[in-house]
């Protein structure tokens, strides 16, 4: 950990030196793209929770390392949170963290339950994939009827999202398929042993499993069909902070938006900035980032519409209560801090 932190600190100093000197960086990008030039005035201390195991959230370390938070007046501490989503959201609601990045698929149920958190922005689309095992005859969604889908978490975003896709494909995700939990690194072995016939998981874990497990074929992602332009990971902030310091929250959203655009424009450099947090190879991280839509980061009315869309989806699979009004829920849990 100490070595990693030393690397991160020296990397950050190098990037800022490049910006100040006005030279071209190691990746060949002009210094005009390196925005870590510093700001005037006192920076607002800010704690942002995220899951450092998720390369899709690379916008967080990109914003930190390139000084985008500082550009917008924030001195951000990234808090690696690997606990449950309920616990993560609770840290925001109780002001132990100011904000967090995470998947709407995990957040929407706790938000329905009344946690005092508002969605103010987003980062990208795409996070989870569903693959079938060809030797087991699972090469389409329809062929999953009567089969077992392996997941690393029975409350995972993949299970929730692909349950929706199964419904839309004419299957009952509670009766027509079986969901079975395995350790994340054993998902490939599960299909090889015949204990499962498909896998729903996120990258880079699924990409690594697919590389070493012959016969796995892509069935769907959360960018399939009507979801191609939908966001996935959102920015949540405690309601009290939104009410008391709206400009500060707006600064956070702007920094995440700029970092997301950087990931879209320069996935290789973004992968390098994220690499200290991951055991995956730089090549694998670059490949994962290349599959995501980091230009898809709606806010305000656009974000509200997407939350409403997902709420309708999750009512289909009984994740949300039958009496929940998707439009009312979306309006309640989203705030336009940039409007």
C-alpha positions in Angstrom: 0.0 0.0 0.0 2.8 2.4 0.9 4.5 1.8 -2.4 1.3 2.3 -4.3 0.6 5.6 -2.5 4.2 6.7 -3.3 3.6 5.9 -6.9 0.3 7.7 -7.0 1.8 10.8 -5.3 4.8 11.0 -7.7 2.5 10.4 -10.7 0.3 13.3 -9.6 3.3 15.6 -9.2 4.6 14.6 -12.6 1.3 15.4 -14.3 1.1 18.8 -12.6 4.7 19.6 -13.5 3.9 18.8 -17.2 0.9 21.2 -17.0 3.0 23.9 -15.5 5.9 23.6 -17.8 3.8 23.5 -20.9 5.6 20.5 -22.4 4.2 17.3 -24.1 3.6 14.4 -21.8 4.8 10.8 -22.2 1.6 9.9 -24.0 2.1 12.6 -26.7 -0.8 14.7 -25.5 -0.3 18.4 -25.7 0.0 20.2 -22.3 -3.2 22.1 -23.1 -5.0 18.8 -22.3 -3.3 18.5 -18.9 -5.6 20.6 -16.7 -3.8 20.2 -13.4 -2.7 23.8 -13.3 -3.8 24.7 -9.8 -6.4 27.2 -8.6 -6.5 30.3 -6.5 -8.1 30.4 -3.1 -8.7 27.8 -0.5 -9.8 24.4 -1.7 -12.9 22.8 -0.2 -12.0 19.5 1.5 -14.2 16.7 0.1 -14.5 12.9 0.6 -15.6 10.8 -2.3 -16.3 7.1 -1.8 -15.8 4.7 -4.6 -15.0 1.0 -5.3 -11.3 0.9 -6.3 -11.8 -2.6 -7.8 -14.1 -1.2 -10.5 -12.1 0.2 -13.5 -15.4 1.6 -14.9 -15.0 4.3 -12.1 -11.7 5.4 -13.5 -13.0 8.9 -13.8 -12.4 9.3 -10.0 -8.6 8.7 -10.1 -8.4 10.5 -13.4 -10.0 13.6 -11.9 -7.6 13.3 -8.9 -4.4 12.7 -10.7 -5.0 15.4 -13.4 -6.0 18.1 -10.9 -9.6 18.4 -12.2 -11.0 18.4 -8.7 -8.6 21.2 -7.8 -9.5 23.1 -11.0 -13.0 23.2 -9.6 -12.0 24.2 -6.1 -12.0 20.8 -4.4 -9.4 18.9 -2.5 -10.7 15.4 -2.8 -9.9 12.4 -0.7 -10.9 9.1 -2.4 -12.3 6.6 0.0 -12.1 3.0 -1.2 -15.4 1.4 -0.1 -15.8 -2.3 -0.7 -18.7 -3.0 1.6 -22.4 -3.4 0.7 -24.2 -0.6 -1.2 -26.5 0.0 1.7 -23.5 0.7 3.9 -22.0 2.9 1.2 -25.1 5.0 0.9 -25.4 5.2 4.6 -21.9 6.7 4.9 -23.2 9.6 2.7 -26.5 9.9 4.5 -24.6 10.1 7.9 -22.0 12.5 6.4 -19.1 10.2 6.9 -18.5 10.7 3.2 -19.7 13.7 1.1 -20.5 11.8 -2.1 -20.0 8.5 -3.9 -19.8 7.0 -7.3 -21.7 3.7 -7.9 -24.1 1.8 -10.0 -27.7 2.9 -10.3 -28.7 -0.8 -10.4 -27.5 -1.2 -6.8 -28.6 2.2 -5.6 -32.2 2.4 -6.7 -33.7 0.0 -4.1 -32.0 1.7 -1.1 -33.2 5.1 -2.5 -36.7 3.8 -2.8 -36.4 2.7 0.9 -35.8 6.3 1.9 -32.1 6.9 2.3 -31.4 10.6 2.4 -29.2 10.7 -0.7 -29.7 12.6 -4.0 -28.4 11.7 -7.5 -26.8 14.7 -9.0 -24.7 13.4 -11.9 -23.3 10.4 -13.6 -20.1 9.0 -15.2 -20.7 6.5 -18.0 -22.7 3.7 -19.4 -21.8 0.0 -19.4 -20.5 -2.2 -16.6 -21.9 -5.7 -16.7 -22.0 -8.5 -19.2 -23.8 -11.8 -19.6 -22.1 -14.7 -21.4 -23.3 -18.1 -22.2 -21.5 -21.5 -22.3 -21.8 -22.8 -25.9 -21.1 -26.5 -25.0 -24.2 -26.2 -22.7 -26.4 -24.8 -25.5 -26.6 -21.4 -24.0 -25.9 -19.0 -26.9 -29.1 -16.8 -26.8 -31.2 -15.4 -24.0 -34.1 -17.7 -25.0 -31.8 -20.7 -24.6 -31.3 -19.9 -20.9 -34.7 -21.3 -20.0 -34.1 -24.1 -17.5 -30.5 -23.2 -17.1 -28.3 -21.9 -14.2 -26.7 -18.5 -14.3 -23.6 -18.0 -12.2 -23.1 -14.8 -10.3 -20.6 -13.6 -7.6 -23.4 -11.9 -5.6 -27.1 -12.7 -5.6 -27.8 -9.0 -5.1 -25.5 -8.0 -7.9 -26.3 -5.4 -10.5 -25.8 -8.1 -13.1 -28.6 -10.3 -11.6 -31.0 -7.4 -11.4 -30.3 -6.0 -14.8 -30.3 -9.3 -16.7 -33.4 -10.3 -14.9 -35.0 -7.4 -16.7 -33.7 -8.5 -20.0 -35.0 -12.0 -19.4 -38.4 -10.6 -18.8 -38.3 -8.6 -22.0 -37.2 -11.8 -23.8 -40.3 -13.6 -22.5 -38.7 -15.5 -19.6 -39.5 -15.5 -15.9 -36.2 -14.8 -14.1 -37.5 -16.3 -10.9 -38.9 -19.6 -12.4 -37.3 -20.1 -15.8 -33.7 -19.8 -14.7 -31.7 -20.5 -11.5 -29.3 -18.0 -10.1 -26.4 -19.5 -8.2 -23.6 -17.7 -6.4 -19.9 -18.7 -6.7 -16.6 -17.0 -5.8 -15.8 -14.4 -8.4 -12.6 -16.2 -9.6 -14.5 -19.6 -9.8 -17.3 -18.5 -12.2 -15.5 -20.0 -15.2 -14.8 -23.3 -13.4 -18.5 -23.4 -12.5 -19.6 -23.6 -16.2 -16.8 -26.0 -17.1 -18.0 -28.4 -14.4 -21.6 -28.1 -15.5 -22.7 -26.4 -12.3 -23.8 -23.3 -14.4 -24.5 -22.6 -18.0 -24.0 -18.8 -18.2 -22.2 -16.1 -16.2 -23.3 -12.5 -15.3 -20.5 -10.4 -14.0 -18.5 -7.2 -14.5 -15.1 -6.6 -16.1 -12.2 -7.1 -15.7 -13.1 -10.3 -13.9 -15.4 -11.6 -16.6 -13.0 -10.6 -19.4 -10.2 -12.6 -17.6 -12.5 -15.6 -17.1 -13.6 -15.5 -20.7 -10.0 -15.5 -21.9 -9.1 -18.7 -20.0 -12.5 -20.5 -20.4 -13.2 -21.8 -23.9 -16.8 -21.8 -25.1 -18.0 -18.6 -23.5 -20.0 -16.4 -25.9 -21.4 -12.9 -25.4 -25.2 -12.8 -24.9 -25.9 -9.2 -23.7 -24.5 -6.2 -21.8 -26.2 -3.3 -20.1 -25.5 -1.4 -23.3 -27.5 -3.8 -25.4 -30.5 -2.6 -27.5 -32.5 0.2 -25.9 -29.8 0.6 -23.2 -27.0 1.6 -25.7 -27.2 5.3 -24.7 -28.2 4.8 -21.0 -25.9 5.7 -18.1 -24.8 3.2 -15.5 -22.8 4.7 -12.7 -24.1 7.8 -10.9 -22.9 10.4 -8.4 -24.8 10.4 -5.1 -24.6 13.2 -2.5 -26.2 13.6 0.9 -29.3 15.8 0.7 -28.1 18.2 3.4 -24.9 18.9 1.4 -26.9 19.5 -1.8 -29.1 22.0 0.1 -26.3 23.8 2.0 -23.5 23.8 -0.6 -25.1 23.4 -4.0 -22.1 25.1 -5.8 -19.7 22.7 -4.2 -21.8 19.7 -5.4 -21.9 21.3 -8.9 -18.1 21.6 -8.9 -17.9 17.8 -8.2 -20.2 17.0 -11.0 -18.3 19.2 -13.4 -15.0 17.6 -12.5 -16.4 14.1 -12.9 -17.9 15.1 -16.3 -14.5 16.4 -17.5 -12.7 13.3 -16.2 -15.3 11.0 -18.0 -14.6 12.9 -21.2 -10.9 12.3 -20.7 -11.5 8.6 -20.3 -13.5 8.6 -23.5 -10.8 10.5 -25.4 -7.7 8.9 -23.9 -8.6 5.4 -22.6 -4.9 4.3 -22.6 -3.8 7.2 -20.4 -6.8 6.7 -18.2 -5.9 3.0 -17.8 -2.4 4.1 -16.7 -3.8 6.4 -14.1 -6.1 3.7 -12.8 -3.5 0.9 -12.9 -2.1 1.5 -9.3 -5.5 0.4 -8.0 -5.7 -2.9 -10.0 -3.9 -6.2 -10.4 -5.2 -6.4 -14.0 -2.8 -5.7 -16.8 -2.7 -2.3 -18.5 -3.8 -4.0 -21.7 -6.9 -5.5 -20.0 -7.8 -2.2 -18.3 -7.4 -0.4 -21.6 -9.7 -3.0 -23.3 -12.3 -2.6 -20.5 -12.4 1.2 -20.7 -12.8 0.9 -24.5 -16.1 -0.9 -24.1 -17.7 1.8 -21.9 -19.5 5.0 -22.9 -17.9 7.7 -20.8 -19.5 10.4 -22.9 -22.8 9.2 -21.4 -23.0 11.2 -18.2 -26.5 12.9 -18.1 -27.6 15.2 -15.3 -30.7 17.2 -14.4 -33.8 16.3 -16.4 -31.9 13.8 -18.6 -30.7 11.9 -15.5 -34.2 12.0 -14.0 -35.7 10.4 -17.1 -33.1 7.6 -17.0 -33.7 6.9 -13.3 -37.4 6.7 -14.1 -36.7 4.3 -16.9 -34.7 2.0 -14.6 -37.4 2.3 -11.9 -39.9 0.9 -14.4 -37.5 -1.9 -15.3 -36.9 -2.9 -11.7 -40.6 -2.9 -11.0 -40.9 -5.6 -13.7 -38.7 -7.9 -11.7 -40.1 -7.0 -8.2 -36.9 -5.2 -7.1 -39.1 -2.1 -6.4 -42.5 -2.2 -4.7 -45.6 -2.6 -6.8 -46.9 0.7 -5.5 -43.8 2.7 -6.3 -44.4 5.5 -8.9 -41.3 5.5 -11.1 -41.8 9.1 -12.2 -42.3 10.4 -8.6 -39.3 8.4 -7.3 -37.0 9.7 -10.0 -38.1 13.3 -9.3 -37.6 12.8 -5.6 -34.1 11.3 -5.8 -32.5 13.5 -8.5 -31.4 17.1 -8.2 -30.1 19.3 -11.1 -27.2 21.2 -9.5 -25.9 22.5 -12.9 -29.2 24.1 -14.0 
